[in-house]
Amino acid sequence: MLAEPFPLHLDWAGAPALPPAFVFFAGAVLLLLVGRRQRLQQAVLLLVPVVGVLNLLTLQAGSSYVWEVVQFDLVQLRVDRLSILFGLLFHLGAFLGVIYSLRVHDRAQHVAALAYAGSALGAVFAGDLISLFFYWEGMAVSSAFLVWAGRTQESNGAGLRYLAMHLLSGLLLLAGAVMHYQATGSIAFDFIGAGTLSGAFILLAFGIKCGFPLLHSWIVDGYPQSTPGGTVFLSMFTTKVAVYALARGFPGTEILVPIGTVMALFPIFYAVIENDLRRVLGYSMINQIGFMVVGVGIGTELALNGTVAHAFNEVLFKGLLFMTMGAVLLRVGHVLGSDLGGLYKSMPVTTVCCVVGAASISAFPLFNGFISKSMIMAAMVEQGHTIGWLGLLFASAGVFHHAGIKIPYFAFFGHDSGLRVPEAPRSMLLAMVIAAVLCVLTGSFPSLLYGLLPWEVDYAPYTYPHVLVQLQLLLFSALAFAWLNLVGIYPPELRSVNLDADWLYRRLGLRISMAATKALETGSRLLAKSLRANTSKLRQVVGPGSALARSAETGTAALLVGVLLAGYLLTYYLSS
Amino acid sequence: MTNEARGPGAGGPHEEPLFWVSRKGARIALTTLHIAAFVAVVVELLWPFPDDAHAVERIHALDFPASYAIYGFVSCVLLVLVGRVLRRLVMRDENYYRENG
């Protein structure tokens, strides 16, 4: 990793150099103190990421903040190029999310959002596994409140399922950390590796938050149930913290290459048939994280730089796409592809922003996905993962199909649903426009991002062959979409639910637990019945008035004792 | 089932007019797309990649003209065909979870 200071470092001698999480936690407390005064709330919300980023940029490699608890040193501030870049990304994400949600009068949601961003920052700068665990759980609880902010029956259930999955992840992390400490005598959060039981536990904990296959359902179940602003926040932090944690603890872990490839592939099939456009974005998020997981698995400097750069870009373009769908949700009341269409007439700015986000996630030249995804792909070829590379290329074409075309097409173009709604509110538009501009800027001028990356960059995205093959891939994917539509083969948007891994606990698990409950009820009923029957027999022997309960005369008792003693003497003589 | 089909593929090509290519702007977009795709292939045929191109562009599996175009097209057709099969397997009524707890 590069040792030079972060390029945007501020040389400020009197800077307090606080752990970035503290600024956000202080902001959350302040938000509670200012009461219901809307203007003050907005001022606090805007100030927190601004003050936070100023604090962040004063941090440098020597900055330290350690709590000594019992015999452990809990490191709250581990500063290097990797943590600083993720820190910058999360401040930027929080700033965009705050602007987007500025018009919302929901203090609980704002407090949860600041606590959530703070916890994510805490996890990024944590230098030990115990601190990481506490921030990990902080993220779980605060983000569950963002899901519940939807305040519907569906969001209540989804929030509980979401929280259960994340608490499970926390438990695995804690168990892994304890085992790691027993084995190594250290709680430092550095390279862990998957070769030990503790490493496997920690990898699984990170995997839940990353959305590994079969552990991914919380993303597509929880995110679409939150409010427009809540979903924007949710999309920016949890999975990126997990990618950061993987890059820190498991670089070069081979098993991550096939896991990431599967993550990049399977969601695109679901995305094609999904009707809820925010859920489509959820699947698309798993697909993009798949690329990052592959990058961590390869573990070379090019791959890790690609992973970090793609995480940075994904926060921008996925956040932007969720913002545009949030605006549609606010104005129309739903984001069902089956009932949308033609909204470009009513929401032109939102439409343009959505198209920019779609072009970015599809990795069109001049948009930011192009400069980061290709780094991971190139590293994959360099390391000889040809089959996996072909899989990721398939996924690249697929993501253009479902996120690049489907989202804008079904929401804003296509069939005119006749919906005529106002354009998104100004604060939402502002956040969307800033994100869109950043997508284009970083895509068109890659050095802006490459200069911030943790390792030396030796990669040029804008070469004639690269631009041309990418255009071929995307243009012919678009042709396939158009032709399949024309001949009526493209799956129409239908109001429906698609069964996914969450079926395992929402239906199968439920049925098993109901069957187990029924079996327990039957068993306890039978036991009670049998006890009742035996009790009546017992009463005949020991109950009131029974033979054993009758009292006897003192003389009878003395006689009985005499008989017992005589029997004893007789036995003694006979045996001696 | 309360599934109600809407969208370009709903009900097949003959039940609903091809509304989005019937509009002038959409026709222009479709024509532009075809021209751009054609140009992207022709450019590669006229100006082949230099020998020092990055390994990604010269990977053996796809080291022939228009290979990425073919791969992109075939991938998306496969994606949709598999998606249709998947839908038959996993699609349920929109109230599926609400009705069943």
Contacts between the chains, C-beta under 8 A, distances in Angstrom:
chain1	res1	chain2	res2	distance
A	268	B	79	6.3
A	269	B	79	6.7
A	269	B	82	5.6
A	269	B	83	5.2
A	269	B	86	5.2
A	270	B	86	7.2
A	272	B	79	6.1
A	272	B	80	6.3
A	272	B	83	3.8
A	273	B	83	5.1
A	273	B	84	7.8
A	273	B	86	6.2
A	273	B	87	4.4
A	273	B	90	7.9
A	273	B	91	7.0
A	337	B	6	7.9
A	337	B	7	6.7
A	338	B	4	6.6
A	338	B	5	7.4
A	338	B	6	4.3
A	338	B	7	6.5
A	339	B	6	6.6
A	341	B	6	7.7
A	341	B	7	7.7
A	374	B	56	7.3
A	377	B	56	5.9
A	378	B	54	6.2
A	378	B	55	7.0
A	378	B	56	5.1
A	381	B	55	4.7
A	381	B	56	5.0
A	381	B	59	5.7
A	382	B	55	6.0
A	386	B	59	6.7
A	386	B	60	7.8
A	386	B	61	6.1
A	389	B	56	8.0
A	389	B	59	7.1
A	390	B	61	6.4
A	393	B	71	6.4
A	393	B	75	7.5
A	394	B	71	7.8
A	394	B	75	4.7
A	394	B	78	7.9
A	394	B	79	7.8
A	397	B	71	7.1
A	397	B	72	4.6
A	397	B	75	4.1
A	397	B	76	5.6
A	397	B	79	7.5
A	398	B	75	6.5
A	398	B	76	7.1
A	398	B	79	5.0
A	401	B	76	5.1
A	401	B	79	6.0
A	401	B	80	7.8
A	410	B	7	6.4
A	413	B	20	7.0
A	413	B	26	7.8
A	414	B	7	6.6
A	414	B	8	6.1
A	414	B	20	5.8
A	415	B	6	6.2
A	415	B	7	6.0
A	415	B	8	6.8
A	415	B	19	6.3
A	415	B	20	7.4
A	416	B	19	7.7
A	417	B	6	8.0
A	463	B	53	7.0
A	463	B	54	6.6
A	463	B	57	7.8
A	464	B	47	7.7
A	464	B	49	7.3
A	464	B	50	7.7
A	465	B	49	4.3
A	465	B	50	7.5
A	465	B	53	4.3
A	465	B	54	6.9
A	465	B	57	3.7
A	465	B	58	7.9
A	466	B	54	6.7
A	466	B	56	7.1
A	466	B	57	6.3
A	468	B	40	6.5
A	468	B	43	6.3
A	468	B	44	5.9
A	468	B	49	7.8
A	469	B	56	7.9
A	469	B	57	5.6
A	469	B	68	4.2
A	470	B	68	7.6
A	471	B	36	7.7
A	471	B	40	4.9
A	472	B	37	7.7
A	472	B	40	4.8
A	472	B	41	6.6
A	472	B	44	7.2
A	472	B	66	6.8
A	472	B	68	4.2
A	472	B	69	4.0
A	472	B	72	6.5
A	473	B	68	4.6
A	473	B	69	7.2
A	473	B	71	6.7
A	473	B	72	3.9
A	474	B	72	6.7
A	475	B	33	6.8
A	475	B	36	5.5
A	475	B	37	4.2
A	475	B	40	5.5
A	475	B	69	7.3
A	475	B	72	7.5
A	476	B	37	5.8
A	476	B	68	7.8
A	476	B	69	4.4
A	476	B	70	7.3
A	476	B	72	4.0
A	476	B	73	4.1
A	476	B	76	7.7
A	477	B	72	4.4
A	477	B	73	7.0
A	477	B	75	7.0
A	477	B	76	4.7
A	478	B	33	5.7
A	478	B	37	7.7
A	479	B	33	6.4
A	479	B	34	7.1
A	479	B	37	5.4
A	479	B	73	6.2
A	480	B	72	7.4
A	480	B	73	4.9
A	480	B	75	7.9
A	480	B	76	3.5
A	480	B	77	5.3
A	480	B	80	7.5
A	481	B	76	6.4
A	482	B	30	6.0
A	482	B	33	6.5
A	484	B	9	7.6
A	484	B	76	7.6
A	484	B	77	6.9
A	484	B	80	5.3
A	485	B	8	4.4
A	485	B	9	6.0
A	485	B	20	7.7
A	486	B	13	6.7
A	486	B	18	6.3
A	486	B	21	7.1
A	487	B	13	5.9
A	488	B	9	5.2
A	488	B	11	7.8
A	488	B	12	4.3
A	488	B	13	3.7
A	488	B	14	7.7
A	489	B	9	6.8
A	489	B	80	6.3
A	489	B	81	7.7
A	489	B	84	7.5
A	490	B	7	8.0
A	490	B	8	6.4
A	490	B	9	4.1
A	490	B	80	6.0
A	491	B	9	6.3
A	491	B	80	6.8
A	491	B	83	5.6
A	491	B	84	5.6
A	491	B	87	5.8
A	492	B	5	4.5
A	492	B	6	6.7
A	492	B	7	4.5
A	492	B	8	7.4
A	492	B	9	4.3
A	492	B	10	3.9
A	492	B	11	7.5
A	493	B	5	7.6
A	493	B	6	5.7
A	493	B	7	4.2
A	493	B	10	7.6
A	494	B	3	4.5
A	494	B	4	7.2
A	494	B	5	5.7
A	494	B	91	7.2
A	495	B	2	6.1
A	495	B	3	5.6
A	495	B	4	5.8
A	495	B	94	4.7
A	496	B	3	5.5
A	496	B	91	4.9
A	496	B	92	6.5
A	496	B	93	6.8
A	496	B	94	5.5
A	497	B	91	7.5
A	497	B	92	4.9
A	497	B	93	6.9
A	497	B	94	5.5
A	497	B	95	7.9
A	497	B	96	4.6
A	497	B	97	6.4
A	498	B	87	7.4
A	498	B	90	4.7
A	498	B	91	5.7
A	498	B	92	7.5
A	499	B	89	8.0
A	499	B	90	4.3
A	499	B	91	7.9
A	499	B	92	6.2
A	499	B	96	8.0
A	500	B	90	7.3
A	506	B	97	6.0
A	507	B	97	7.7
A	507	B	100	6.5
A	510	B	100	7.9
A	510	B	101	6.0
